[in-house]
Amino acid sequence: MQPEVKAKLTLDGLSVIGGESIILTVPRASLAPKKAVDFLSDKPIEIELEGELLALDGETAPFYVDRPEIV
């Protein structure tokens, strides 16, 4: 059985094209690890996820990009 989580994602960062601030909102995504994760490891844990964006009733898109103005 493959572990899976459904979640809302809010990611902030910089555009690789123009360098401006970006906020990406995904109202619903289904995510699962690409390989086994050892949560008991004494080393820092890296988790690589894969999944899909889910369409929610009432939403006009599976994700939204905002470019907040910096004052």
N, CA, C and O atoms as a GROMACS GRO file, in nm:
protein
  284
    1MET      N    1   0.084  -0.118   0.000
    1MET     CA    2   0.000   0.000   0.000
    1MET      C    3   0.088   0.124   0.000
    1MET      O    4   0.177   0.138   0.084
    2GLN      N    5   0.065   0.212  -0.092
    2GLN     CA    6   0.144   0.336  -0.107
    2GLN      C    7   0.087   0.445  -0.015
    2GLN      O    8  -0.032   0.475  -0.024
    3PRO      N    9   0.170   0.504   0.074
    3PRO     CA   10   0.120   0.615   0.156
    3PRO      C   11   0.087   0.736   0.068
    3PRO      O   12   0.152   0.761  -0.033
    4GLU      N   13  -0.016   0.809   0.109
    4GLU     CA   14  -0.060   0.924   0.031
    4GLU      C   15  -0.119   1.027   0.126
    4GLU      O   16  -0.179   0.992   0.228
    5VAL      N   17  -0.101   1.154   0.093
    5VAL     CA   18  -0.162   1.262   0.170
    5VAL      C   19  -0.226   1.359   0.072
    5VAL      O   20  -0.173   1.386  -0.035
    6LYS      N   21  -0.342   1.410   0.112
    6LYS     CA   22  -0.407   1.514   0.033
    6LYS      C   23  -0.396   1.642   0.113
    6LYS      O   24  -0.431   1.645   0.231
    7ALA      N   25  -0.348   1.749   0.049
    7ALA     CA   26  -0.319   1.872   0.123
    7ALA      C   27  -0.333   1.994   0.035
    7ALA      O   28  -0.328   1.987  -0.088
    8LYS      N   29  -0.351   2.108   0.102
    8LYS     CA   30  -0.342   2.239   0.036
    8LYS      C   31  -0.197   2.283   0.047
    8LYS      O   32  -0.136   2.269   0.153
    9LEU      N   33  -0.141   2.335  -0.062
    9LEU     CA   34  -0.002   2.381  -0.063
    9LEU      C   35   0.004   2.531  -0.085
    9LEU      O   36  -0.066   2.585  -0.170
   10THR      N   37   0.088   2.597  -0.009
   10THR     CA   38   0.120   2.738  -0.032
   10THR      C   39   0.272   2.747  -0.036
   10THR      O   40   0.339   2.724   0.064
   11LEU      N   41   0.325   2.781  -0.152
   11LEU     CA   42   0.470   2.787  -0.172
   11LEU      C   43   0.509   2.930  -0.206
   11LEU      O   44   0.443   2.996  -0.288
   12ASP      N   45   0.616   2.978  -0.144
   12ASP     CA   46   0.664   3.112  -0.179
   12ASP      C   47   0.808   3.103  -0.223
   12ASP      O   48   0.885   3.019  -0.176
   13GLY      N   49   0.845   3.190  -0.315
   13GLY     CA   50   0.980   3.189  -0.368
   13GLY      C   51   0.999   3.303  -0.466
   13GLY      O   52   0.924   3.401  -0.467
   14LEU      N   53   1.101   3.287  -0.549
   14LEU     CA   54   1.134   3.388  -0.649
   14LEU      C   55   1.122   3.329  -0.788
   14LEU      O   56   1.157   3.213  -0.811
   15SER      N   57   1.071   3.409  -0.881
   15SER     CA   58   1.061   3.366  -1.020
   15SER      C   59   1.201   3.345  -1.077
   15SER      O   60   1.289   3.429  -1.058
   16VAL      N   61   1.221   3.233  -1.146
   16VAL     CA   62   1.350   3.208  -1.209
   16VAL      C   63   1.369   3.297  -1.332
   16VAL      O   64   1.482   3.312  -1.380
   17ILE      N   65   1.262   3.354  -1.383
   17ILE     CA   66   1.272   3.438  -1.502
   17ILE      C   67   1.304   3.582  -1.466
   17ILE      O   68   1.402   3.638  -1.514
   18GLY      N   69   1.222   3.642  -1.380
   18GLY     CA   70   1.240   3.784  -1.349
   18GLY      C   71   1.292   3.813  -1.210
   18GLY      O   72   1.331   3.926  -1.180
   19GLY      N   73   1.294   3.711  -1.123
   19GLY     CA   74   1.343   3.729  -0.988
   19GLY      C   75   1.242   3.790  -0.892
   19GLY      O   76   1.275   3.813  -0.775
   20GLU      N   77   1.118   3.817  -0.939
   20GLU     CA   78   1.019   3.877  -0.850
   20GLU      C   79   0.961   3.772  -0.756
   20GLU      O   80   0.967   3.652  -0.782
   21SER      N   81   0.904   3.820  -0.645
   21SER     CA   82   0.843   3.735  -0.545
   21SER      C   83   0.718   3.668  -0.602
   21SER      O   84   0.639   3.732  -0.671
   22ILE      N   85   0.701   3.539  -0.573
   22ILE     CA   86   0.589   3.461  -0.624
   22ILE      C   87   0.529   3.381  -0.508
   22ILE      O   88   0.601   3.327  -0.424
   23ILE      N   89   0.397   3.374  -0.503
   23ILE     CA   90   0.329   3.283  -0.411
   23ILE      C   91   0.242   3.191  -0.496
   23ILE      O   92   0.154   3.237  -0.570
   24LEU      N   93   0.265   3.061  -0.484
   24LEU     CA   94   0.190   2.960  -0.558
   24LEU      C   95   0.096   2.890  -0.459
   24LEU      O   96   0.141   2.838  -0.357
   25THR      N   97  -0.032   2.889  -0.490
   25THR     CA   98  -0.131   2.824  -0.404
   25THR      C   99  -0.196   2.710  -0.482
   25THR      O  100  -0.249   2.730  -0.591
   26VAL      N  101  -0.190   2.591  -0.424
   26VAL     CA  102  -0.256   2.472  -0.480
   26VAL      C  103  -0.366   2.434  -0.381
   26VAL      O  104  -0.335   2.386  -0.272
   27PRO      N  105  -0.494   2.456  -0.416
   27PRO     CA  106  -0.601   2.427  -0.322
   27PRO      C  107  -0.605   2.281  -0.275
   27PRO      O  108  -0.642   2.255  -0.160
   28ARG      N  109  -0.568   2.187  -0.361
   28ARG     CA  110  -0.570   2.046  -0.322
   28ARG      C  111  -0.474   1.968  -0.410
   28ARG      O  112  -0.478   1.978  -0.533
   29ALA      N  113  -0.387   1.890  -0.346
   29ALA     CA  114  -0.293   1.803  -0.418
   29ALA      C  115  -0.290   1.667  -0.350
   29ALA      O  116  -0.308   1.657  -0.228
   30SER      N  117  -0.267   1.564  -0.427
   30SER     CA  118  -0.249   1.429  -0.376
   30SER      C  119  -0.101   1.397  -0.390
   30SER      O  120  -0.048   1.396  -0.501
   31LEU      N  121  -0.033   1.372  -0.277
   31LEU     CA  122   0.112   1.353  -0.277
   31LEU      C  123   0.152   1.220  -0.213
   31LEU      O  124   0.086   1.172  -0.121
   32ALA      N  125   0.260   1.162  -0.266
   32ALA     CA  126   0.314   1.037  -0.211
   32ALA      C  127   0.466   1.040  -0.227
   32ALA      O  128   0.517   1.099  -0.322
   33PRO      N  129   0.540   0.977  -0.134
   33PRO     CA  130   0.686   0.973  -0.148
   33PRO      C  131   0.726   0.884  -0.265
   33PRO      O  132   0.662   0.783  -0.294
   34LYS      N  133   0.836   0.923  -0.334
   34LYS     CA  134   0.884   0.844  -0.449
   34LYS      C  135   0.956   0.718  -0.404
   34LYS      O  136   0.966   0.621  -0.479
   35LYS      N  137   1.008   0.719  -0.279
   35LYS     CA  138   1.078   0.601  -0.225
   35LYS      C  139   1.055   0.597  -0.075
   35LYS      O  140   1.002   0.691  -0.017
   36ALA      N  141   1.095   0.489  -0.013
   36ALA     CA  142   1.077   0.471   0.131
   36ALA      C  143   1.148   0.582   0.208
   36ALA      O  144   1.254   0.629   0.167
   37VAL      N  145   1.089   0.622   0.320
   37VAL     CA  146   1.145   0.727   0.405
   37VAL      C  147   1.175   0.667   0.542
   37VAL      O  148   1.088   0.606   0.604
   38ASP      N  149   1.299   0.685   0.588
   38ASP     CA  150   1.340   0.635   0.720
   38ASP      C  151   1.328   0.748   0.821
   38ASP      O  152   1.421   0.826   0.838
   39PHE      N  153   1.215   0.756   0.889
   39PHE     CA  154   1.192   0.862   0.986
   39PHE      C  155   1.275   0.844   1.113
   39PHE      O  156   1.286   0.937   1.193
   40LEU      N  157   1.334   0.728   1.133
   40LEU     CA  158   1.416   0.702   1.251
   40LEU      C  159   1.565   0.723   1.224
   40LEU      O  160   1.647   0.698   1.312
   41SER      N  161   1.600   0.768   1.107
   41SER     CA  162   1.740   0.790   1.070
   41SER      C  163   1.802   0.899   1.158
   41SER      O  164   1.734   0.993   1.199
   42ASP      N  165   1.932   0.884   1.186
   42ASP     CA  166   2.002   0.988   1.262
   42ASP      C  167   2.060   1.094   1.169
   42ASP      O  168   2.128   1.186   1.214
   43LYS      N  169   2.034   1.080   1.039
   43LYS     CA  170   2.079   1.178   0.940
   43LYS      C  171   1.959   1.264   0.898
   43LYS      O  172   1.845   1.223   0.915
   44PRO      N  173   1.986   1.384   0.844
   44PRO     CA  174   1.874   1.467   0.794
   44PRO      C  175   1.794   1.390   0.688
   44PRO      O  176   1.850   1.317   0.606
   45ILE      N  177   1.665   1.408   0.692
   45ILE     CA  178   1.575   1.335   0.601
   45ILE      C  179   1.540   1.422   0.481
   45ILE      O  180   1.501   1.538   0.497
   46GLU      N  181   1.554   1.367   0.363
   46GLU     CA  182   1.506   1.431   0.240
   46GLU      C  183   1.392   1.346   0.186
   46GLU      O  184   1.404   1.224   0.174
   47ILE      N  185   1.282   1.412   0.155
   47ILE     CA  186   1.166   1.341   0.101
   47ILE      C  187   1.134   1.397  -0.037
   47ILE      O  188   1.107   1.516  -0.052
   48GLU      N  189   1.139   1.310  -0.137
   48GLU     CA  190   1.102   1.350  -0.273
   48GLU      C  191   0.960   1.302  -0.297
   48GLU      O  192   0.930   1.182  -0.288
   49LEU      N  193   0.871   1.397  -0.329
   49LEU     CA  194   0.730   1.365  -0.347
   49LEU      C  195   0.690   1.370  -0.494
   49LEU      O  196   0.750   1.442  -0.574
   50GLU      N  197   0.588   1.293  -0.527
   50GLU     CA  198   0.525   1.301  -0.658
   50GLU      C  199   0.375   1.298  -0.637
   50GLU      O  200   0.326   1.253  -0.533
   51GLY      N  201   0.302   1.346  -0.734
   51GLY     CA  202   0.158   1.346  -0.718
   51GLY      C  203   0.090   1.423  -0.828
   51GLY      O  204   0.145   1.445  -0.936
   52GLU      N  205  -0.033   1.464  -0.797
   52GLU     CA  206  -0.110   1.538  -0.896
   52GLU      C  207  -0.192   1.646  -0.827
   52GLU      O  208  -0.225   1.636  -0.709
   53LEU      N  209  -0.224   1.749  -0.904
   53LEU     CA  210  -0.311   1.855  -0.857
   53LEU      C  211  -0.455   1.811  -0.878
   53LEU      O  212  -0.489   1.757  -0.984
   54LEU      N  213  -0.539   1.833  -0.779
   54LEU     CA  214  -0.678   1.789  -0.786
   54LEU      C  215  -0.769   1.908  -0.808
   54LEU      O  216  -0.749   2.015  -0.750
   55ALA      N  217  -0.868   1.891  -0.891
   55ALA     CA  218  -0.966   1.998  -0.917
   55ALA      C  219  -1.075   1.991  -0.810
   55ALA      O  220  -1.135   1.886  -0.788
   56LEU      N  221  -1.100   2.103  -0.745
   56LEU     CA  222  -1.205   2.110  -0.644
   56LEU      C  223  -1.328   2.179  -0.701
   56LEU      O  224  -1.316   2.269  -0.784
   57ASP      N  225  -1.444   2.138  -0.658
   57ASP     CA  226  -1.567   2.205  -0.699
   57ASP      C  227  -1.561   2.351  -0.658
   57ASP      O  228  -1.523   2.383  -0.545
   58GLY      N  229  -1.597   2.439  -0.748
   58GLY     CA  230  -1.598   2.582  -0.719
   58GLY      C  231  -1.467   2.653  -0.748
   58GLY      O  232  -1.463   2.776  -0.748
   59GLU      N  233  -1.360   2.579  -0.772
   59GLU     CA  234  -1.232   2.641  -0.808
   59GLU      C  235  -1.225   2.658  -0.959
   59GLU      O  236  -1.279   2.577  -1.034
   60THR      N  237  -1.160   2.765  -1.003
   60THR     CA  238  -1.149   2.791  -1.147
   60THR      C  239  -1.021   2.736  -1.208
   60THR      O  240  -1.007   2.735  -1.330
   61ALA      N  241  -0.927   2.691  -1.123
   61ALA     CA  242  -0.800   2.638  -1.172
   61ALA      C  243  -0.741   2.545  -1.066
   61ALA      O  244  -0.778   2.555  -0.949
   62PRO      N  245  -0.650   2.454  -1.105
   62PRO     CA  246  -0.588   2.366  -1.005
   62PRO      C  247  -0.479   2.436  -0.923
   62PRO      O  248  -0.436   2.384  -0.820
   63PHE      N  249  -0.432   2.554  -0.969
   63PHE     CA  250  -0.334   2.631  -0.892
   63PHE      C  251  -0.345   2.778  -0.928
   63PHE      O  252  -0.399   2.814  -1.033
   64TYR      N  253  -0.294   2.863  -0.840
   64TYR     CA  254  -0.297   3.008  -0.860
   64TYR      C  255  -0.159   3.065  -0.831
   64TYR      O  256  -0.092   3.023  -0.737
   65VAL      N  257  -0.117   3.162  -0.911
   65VAL     CA  258   0.011   3.230  -0.892
   65VAL      C  259  -0.017   3.376  -0.860
   65VAL      O  260  -0.084   3.445  -0.936
   66ASP      N  261   0.036   3.422  -0.748
   66ASP     CA  262   0.023   3.562  -0.708
   66ASP      C  263   0.162   3.625  -0.707
   66ASP      O  264   0.260   3.561  -0.671
   67ARG      N  265   0.167   3.749  -0.747
   67ARG     CA  266   0.292   3.826  -0.746
   67ARG      C  267   0.271   3.944  -0.652
   67ARG      O  268   0.234   4.053  -0.696
   68PRO      N  269   0.296   3.925  -0.521
   68PRO     CA  270   0.273   4.034  -0.426
   68PRO      C  271   0.368   4.151  -0.451
   68PRO      O  272   0.484   4.133  -0.488
   69GLU      N  273   0.314   4.271  -0.431
   69GLU     CA  274   0.397   4.390  -0.447
   69GLU      C  275   0.481   4.410  -0.322
   69GLU      O  276   0.431   4.397  -0.210
   70ILE      N  277   0.607   4.440  -0.340
   70ILE     CA  278   0.697   4.467  -0.228
   70ILE      C  279   0.700   4.617  -0.208
   70ILE      O  280   0.730   4.693  -0.300
   71VAL      N  281   0.670   4.660  -0.086
   71VAL     CA  282   0.664   4.804  -0.056
   71VAL      C  283   0.791   4.846   0.013
   71VAL      O  284   0.806   4.964   0.047
   0.00000   0.00000   0.00000
